[in-house]
Amino acid sequence: MKIDYADIVLLNAELKRRDTRYHVSYKDENTVCIEPPGECCLTDDRKVNAMKCIEEYYRQKNIKVHFSEDGLYFTC
């Protein structure tokens, strides 16, 4: 499924609001890159919270999210 640019913008705003320190950007029109924070802020809790934020955002749109094994990318 194609990822809308507006979704990237809204997700970044929500990730910031939740203080995850993560950021998302396009890899291509169907895949989004999940950019982790710097090493000083990189924790398992922040990663889990960022992934939950992404899942919750798309769940509201009735869309299933699929994360890569390393957790650095997702598709819908």
C-alpha positions in Angstrom: 0.0 0.0 0.0 1.2 3.5 -0.8 2.2 5.6 2.2 0.8 9.2 2.1 3.1 12.1 2.8 0.5 13.5 5.2 0.8 10.3 7.3 4.6 10.8 7.6 4.0 14.4 8.8 1.3 13.4 11.3 3.3 10.4 12.6 6.4 12.6 13.2 4.2 15.1 15.1 2.8 12.3 17.3 6.2 10.7 17.8 7.5 14.0 19.0 4.5 14.6 21.2 5.1 11.3 22.9 8.8 12.1 23.3 10.0 9.0 21.6 12.9 10.8 19.9 12.2 8.7 16.8 11.5 10.1 13.4 10.0 8.5 10.3 10.9 9.2 6.6 10.2 7.7 3.2 12.4 4.9 2.0 10.1 4.6 -1.1 6.4 5.1 -1.8 5.5 1.8 0.0 8.1 1.7 2.8 8.9 4.0 5.7 12.2 4.2 7.5 12.1 4.5 11.3 15.0 6.6 12.3 16.2 6.0 15.9 17.6 8.7 18.1 21.2 9.1 18.9 22.9 6.4 21.0 22.5 8.4 24.2 18.7 8.3 23.9 18.4 4.9 22.3 16.5 2.6 24.7 14.2 -0.4 24.3 11.3 1.6 25.9 11.6 4.4 23.4 11.7 1.8 20.5 8.6 0.0 21.8 6.8 3.3 22.4 7.6 4.5 18.8 6.4 1.2 17.3 3.2 1.3 19.4 2.6 4.9 18.3 2.9 3.9 14.6 0.6 0.9 15.1 -2.0 3.0 16.9 -2.0 5.7 14.3 -2.7 3.2 11.5 -5.1 1.1 13.6 -7.3 4.2 13.7 -7.3 4.1 9.9 -8.1 0.3 10.0 -4.7 -0.4 8.4 -2.3 -3.2 9.5 1.4 -2.3 9.9 4.2 -4.7 9.1 7.6 -4.0 10.7 10.9 -5.4 9.3 12.8 -7.9 11.5 15.3 -5.2 12.6 12.4 -2.7 13.4 13.9 0.0 11.1 11.2 -0.1 8.4 7.5 -0.6 8.1 4.9 -1.1 5.3 1.2 -1.1 5.4 
